[in-house]
């Protein structure tokens, strides 16, 4: 329906609504070549002779005459039904290529269609029998050319083989395109420079319109060969927001351009004759938009992936509806291609109750199963047939999305499309979209009906449910006329039906289960053994790559195959090959985020809890992170700073360095208070134990050192590894140490009763083995999960409760520099020497977002949505993960930023670098 709205808007703007002719009057795969002003001469040469004024349209398979008077029907004469075509002489003789000066063209034929009489959309009227029509052109000199064209097209239509017909018509079309070029007088500005020009077709539902594409330094143009519906279509490049490469007719020939962020329908869809032409145009537009990005961020078009949208959806920044629209777009679904129209799920199961109960799971359809598997008895019958079927096997003889199904739902608003698809007829009245409940029941019980829904069921426009055009759609067996769609009892009006459908789509139940349906339609259960296990196997021709049209030599077979595929429906392009993560809903939020302390404060009326204030502080800080300013800087080491930790009151800053020292710096007095060296080897990280009495440092000498602040001396040494210790973490009396010896070890650490007097006692609880050196580790908030990053670019996620590896993700091409869980433990972020920032879903191990910078990001902190990273050049970068862009670059160190510390409230930030400095930063609110 979006394409209907777009068409109506264009008609209102261009005042084309008075014209009754449209490309939908043509047959499928037919072209409209040219038109001529003419008179239709009735009763030629008799006393009753009269003329009907109008336009004669020459098409590749038919001749169409559109009278100016809307009371008169449009006449369509199929060329294959023509017996004789020629010039009509003044003396009434009918001969080919006569020398007479008359502008008459005579057609003798056996069948004619009458369409849109009184401008009423209705099934075509057909008249059969031998007839003769004469058309008199306003320009007599064109008669000979028109007759010659008609004779040529007639020969093509009468060829026995469909493949031969298509080939001859294609040759005629290409010849016409080759003789013409883009009219540069149509440029918006005389100073525009031409960059690319090629032949293409503009695609709209069921029809394509050939012409010339032209791209200049400021505009994209399409000039139809026939000048219809207007002489030129122009898109300002500066207005473009999204561009997608498309499959069209199973070939990589399509390009779709959007000038809006969220509109369902594009501004232009082009089909090229050569993939290289499509790719050249795409490259030019993408390059233009990339160049515009830095100058004008609002015009920047990011290359969104399914994974980046997934991240936005998971974190609640995209609704279920928006996410499904984006997935459809990325999977080649387009409103301009009815064989690949966006597909949406049936959500509601209950169409009989007077009220909908969203708290009852029984209200909803089981989203883990395809429609064909929802009825157990029907599925058993289908599986029996499947087992007996020879290869290639399939479970369902029809698809869940096809042009016929789309127009089944939209017939009340798109009747001309239905007539085009079904050769001038509406479907049988009892098979029409009469009732929501009836349609759902048929999808559950019907032997061959497995269709899903379309986006319109979750939109705002009710017109597809209402017969506002007063169409005569026939009479049902019970005697009632087909009119508005019958709604379920729980919907008081079409508006109420759509609102409740939208509410259902965005409900908690659907948010928790939508990933299961995505697995079936766009994901890993779409193909292979997982599809068989999920009872989700359709005809092989519906899948991308199911047939290679280029390998079919027989033109008849190729045309028949393509027609079958386009009419049967196509499975979306597969977007995911691993299980899709579920959405983060309040029910699933990490328990670690719920604090038990200060509960009494939280219970006090009129007072905010400490946790609430902390969350407010975090939100405020991250909202202003781009305003970070350098406050103070101190050079306290002789080599690169490797670790920073700060006492709870913020007064003492402890740092480690490759110069082998641990230093204690007073923030208040701005002086260096202590410098400690445990060996002559570099120290790699540091942390403070709870109570701020002990600092732990890791060293390249294979040891971990415990330093007592109160006693000012080394308290203990843990000799736990066979190579350098690269990173340490501590939680709940457990020490986690990563090493270049390819292990991460978990130790139980019993604190000394009297700091400085007794040594710690350590027991090795677990050893997490890796294939190569481990360079970084991090814990989630509850310390139930650990993430490690290796020298060879692998990120590993471990379950600490069982000491088992959950996921191993090779996602960097060099060393993993830093890793960290999101506050809710749903995602892991990693940075590497390859300059990539990768977001991984913890539940599935799926890489759901990857952004790149032109240099390594050595360290970072993040809140799940935004990232503050320290780069190799010394800059701090602020990343908007959901918008897939760098929001700010902040000058800081003169060498690489090697470590970064942020307090719990996110209000205080300290960085260390290869320039031997520590920098204190302040936020500007």
C-alpha positions, 0 to 999 in steps of 0.5 A: 500500500505504500507504493499506492500512496507514493503513486497517488502523491506523485499524481497529485503533484504532477496532475496526472490523475486525470489520465486513465492510462497506466502501465498496469494496462499492459501485460506482465513483461510488456513495454510501452514504446510510444504514443500518438494523438489520434481519432478512433474512426467509427463506421468509417465511410458511412452516414454514421461515421464519428470520431472519438478523440484520444491517444494511440499507445504502441506497446510491445504486445498490444495497441491501446487507445485511450479516449479523451472522454472518460465515458468511453472505455479504453481499448486494448487490442492484443497484437497476437489477436491481430489478423491484418495490420496496415494503412487505411486508404481514403477509398476504404481499401485496406492495404499494407504500405499504400501511398495514400496521404491518409493518416489512417491505420487499420487493424483487423483482429479477433479479440478486444478488451474494453477497460475503465469505462466511465473511469470505473475500475472493474474487470475487463470486458472482452469482445470476440469475433472478427472486427476492424478498427481504424485510427487516424493519426494527427500527423499523417507522415508518421503512419508508415513508421507506426505501421512498420513498428506494429508489423514488427511487433506483431511478428514477435507476438506470433512466434511459437516459442515464448523465448523467441518472442522475448528475444525479438522484443528485447532486440527491438527495445535495445535498438530504440534505446541505442538510437536515443540518449539522455536529453541534457536540456533536462538538467536542472542547471546548465553548469551540471557535469555528466558523470555516468549515463547508461540504459536502465528500466524504472521498476514499479510493482508488476511493470518496468519502464525502459529509458536512460539513467544519467548522474551528474555532480548534483542529481540522479535522472531517469528519462523514460523512453516513452516520456511516461509518466513524466519526461524526466524523474529527478533525484537530488543527490543531497537528499539521498538517505539510503541506497541498496543493491537489489536482486531483480529477477534473480539477477544482481541488476537492481538499485533502490534509492530512498530520500527518507529514513523510515519510509517503506517505499523508495523514491526510485528503483532502477533495473540495469541491463548490466551489473557493472552499470549498476555497480558504477552508479552505486559507487558514484552515489555512495562516494558522493554521500561519503564526501558529503558526510564530513561536511554535512553529517545529516546527509551522511549515509552509513552502511548499515548491516543487519547486525548493526540494526540488531544492536539498535533493536536489542537495546530498545532503540528500534521498535519490532516494526522498524527492525523488521522493515530494516531486515526486509530491506537488507534481504532484498524485499521491496515494495516495488517488487511484488515477488519480493514484497516485505514479509511480516509475521502473523502475531495474533492467534485469537480472532474470536474473543471480544477482548485481547489479553496480551498477558496470555501466551495463548493470545499469540501465534507460536513464532518458533514455527512457520505457518505450515507447521502450526497445525500438527495434523496438517504438518503430519500429512505434509511430512508423509508426502515429503518423506515419499517425495524424490529429490529435490524435496520440499514440504510446502507447495506454495510460499508464504509471500508472493505477488498473488498473496500481496494483492490478495490483501491489497485488492481494495486499494490496489484493484488495478494491480490485481487486474493486471496480475490476473489478466483483467479479472478479480479472484472468485468472490469466496476466495477474496480477502473477506475476513481476518478470522477466515483468512487466519483459519485458512492459513492454519487448516488449508492444504496449500495456504501458508501465507504470512502478512505484510507491513500494512497490518501493522501500519496506520492506513486502514484503506486496505481493509475498507472498500472505499472505492466502492469496487464490485468485487463480486457476490459470495455463495451466501449471497452477500457482496464482497465489501469491507473486510470483516474484523475480529470481535475485539476490534471496534473499527479498522483503526482499532484493529490496526492499533491492537495489531501494532500493540501486539507486535510491540508486546513483551511476548513478541519482543521475547520471541520475535528472534525465533521467527527471524531465524526462520525467515531471515536466519539460520533455519532458512536453509539446510538441515536446520530448515528441515528440523524446523519444518521450513523447507520450500520449493528449491526455486524460491531460494537465492541461488536455487537456479542459475539462469545464466546456465540455462541455454534454452530461451523458452526454458529460461523465460518459463523458469523466471516467470514461475519464480516471480509468480511463485514468490521468493525466499528473502536473502539469508541475513544470519547463519547463527541463532539470532539473539533475543531482545533485551526486555526488562524481564531479562535485565541482568540481576547484577544491576540490582543493588541490595545496599542502601535499600532503606534509602530507596524505601524512604518516601520522597527520596531517591536511592543511591543507585538511582542517583548513580544511574542519573549521573552515568546517563548525564555523563555519557550524554555529554561525553563529547564535551570532554576537556583536558584538565591537567596532565603529569609526566610521572613515568619514564616509559609508557603507562600501562595501568591506572586505578584510583582509591574510592575517595578519588584522592590517590591515583596508582599507575603502572608502567613499562618502566617497571614501577608502580607509582602513587600520585596525590590528586589533591596535592598534585605530587608524586608520593611513592614509586615502587619497583618489584623487578626490572621487568615491565608492569602491565596492569594494576588494581585496588582491592576492596578497602583500598589497603592493597594494590595488585600489579601484574608483571612481564616477569610472570608474577603478580605482586601485592603491595600494602599501601599502609605498610609501604611494602610488597606484601606477597608474590604470586608466581602463577605463570610461565610467561608475562602476565598481561592483565588481572581482574579481581572480584569477590576474593577471586583473582583472574590473571591472563598471560602470554603463556596462553592461559587465564587462571582463576585463583581463590585469594584469602585476604590477610587478617592483618594487612602487611603481616600475613601472606595471602593464600592462593588456590588455583580454581580453574585454568582457561586454556587458549591456543595463543597468548592472551593479551586482555581479559574482562569480567561481567558485572556479576563475575559469572562471565569472562571475556579474553582477547588473544594475540591472533585476534580471537575473542573468547567468552567463558562461563566462569560457573563451569569454567567452559568456553561458550563462544570463540569469535575470530573477529580481529586481524591482529592483537585484541587490545581491549575487551569489556562487557556492556553494563547489562552483560548482553554484549561484549565490545572488543578493539584491536590492532586492526582498528576495528570496534566489534560488538558481540552478542553474548547469548549467541556469540554473533558478531552484530556490529563492526566499525573501523577506524584508520588506526588501532584503538588501544583501550576504551570504556563504554556504556552499551551504546557509546564508546570512549576509546584511546587511539594510537595517535593519542586522540580520544574518540567518541563512538555512537555504536547505534548510529555507526559513526564517530561523534567526536575526536578529542586531542590528548596525548602525543603518543598512543593512549594505552589505558583509561580509567572511569569511576562508577558514576562516569564523572571522572576520567583518567588516561595514560599514554606512551608519552609517559603522561597521565591526563585528568579529564573533566566533563562540561555539563 
